Amino acid sequence: MPAREELPSTLRRSPKKAQETWIKAHDSAVETYGEGERAHRTAFAALKHSFEKVGDHWEEKKAKGPSDKQAEKSTPKRGETAEGVDANASKEHLYGLARRLDVRGRSSMTKGQLVEAIKKANQRATAKAR
């Protein structure tokens, strides 16, 4: 199935460049691995190098690079991810996102806690947008 038809809802609300990044990576992964979960994981890993999830959509990052330990792998496997949150970003950047997403208690959170709180805020925003 062409990637354009499988485009996740968060990407449909995202910039065209994010959509094209995911589609290109997905189609390439389908050629290599076949249709299915592995192609989706690979496409999201590629997306996370240039984009981060903010609320119910993806935004371009200031600097390219993997966003979490899973995205650092050349062939992502099932496992714990930061779900699009740029866990490799600075604490200040994460705090700014938490402020934008109105995360309560953010001023006293550690970097890891900010990542988890942003993940939850993103999940809520995505569910609300559906």
N, C-alpha and C positions, 0 to 999 in steps of 0.2 A: 504494500500500500504506500503510495507516495507520502512523504513526510508532511507536505502541506495539508493533507487531510487529517493527519494525526497531531497537528500542532496543539500543544497543551494550552489551556485557557489563559494561563499567566503569560504565555508568549504572544497570544493574540492581542493582549493589552499592552504589549511592549513595542519598542522601536523596531522598525523594519530591519535594521542591521542585526538585532538580536534574533529575529525570526529567521533571517537568511543564514546566520551562523549555525543555528540549531538544525535547520533543514539540510544544509550542506553536510554537516557532520553526521546527521542521521542517515542520509542517503548513502554516504560513503560506508558507514558502519553496516548498513543492510547488505551492501555488496560484499563486504568482508565476512560478516558473521551471520547474515540472514536476518529476517524480520523477527522482532521480539524485544524482550526486556534488555538484552545486552546492547542492542542498537540504541535504545532510549538512554541507557546509562552513559554510553559513549557520547551521545549528542549533548547530554547535560554536562558532562565533564568538559567538553570543548567549550560550551557556552560559559561555564564558570570561570574560564581563563580571562574573559573580556567583560563579563557582566555579573552583577550581583542582584539577588532578589530583594526588592524593597516593597513591602506590602503585598499587593496583588499583581505585581509586574516586575520586569527586569530592567535595570538601568546600567549604562556603561560605567565600568570602573575607570578610575584615573590612570591606573597602571595595570598592564596585563600581567597575569600570573595565576597559578592555581589558587583556588579559594579555600581549600581544605585538604586534609591528608588524602582523601579519596580522589580528588581532582588532580593530585600530583602524580597519580599512577598512570602509566601509558595505556593500560587496559583495566579500566575500573571494574571492580567486582562488587557484589552485594556487600553492604556494610554500612557503618555509621557515617553519615555525611552531615554537613552543616546546612543542608537543604537550600543552597544558594546564598547563604550568608557568607560574606568574605571573612572567614575566621582568621585569615592571615593579615587582615587590615589592622591598623593601629587601634588602640583602645579609644583614642579620641574620635576616630572615624566611626567606630561602633557606637560610641556614646551619642554622636550626632544623629545617626540613624535611629537610635532608640528614642531620642527626643522627637524626631519627625513622626515616629510611630506611636508616640505618647505612651511609652513603656514606663509604668510606675516603679519607683524605687531605683531608677537607673543610676543615680548619683553615687550610690553606695555599692554598686555591683563591680565584681571583678570582670576581666575581659571574657572569661569563659561563661560567666553568668549573663553578660550582655549578649553573647552569641545565642545562648539558649532562649533568652527573653525575646530577641529579635525573631528567631525561628518561630516561636509561638505567636508573636504579633503578625508575622507573615502568613501563618496558617489561618489565623482568624480573618485577616483581610481577604485572603483567597476564598475562603468559605463564604464570606459575606458577598463577594463579587459574583458568585455563581448564580 
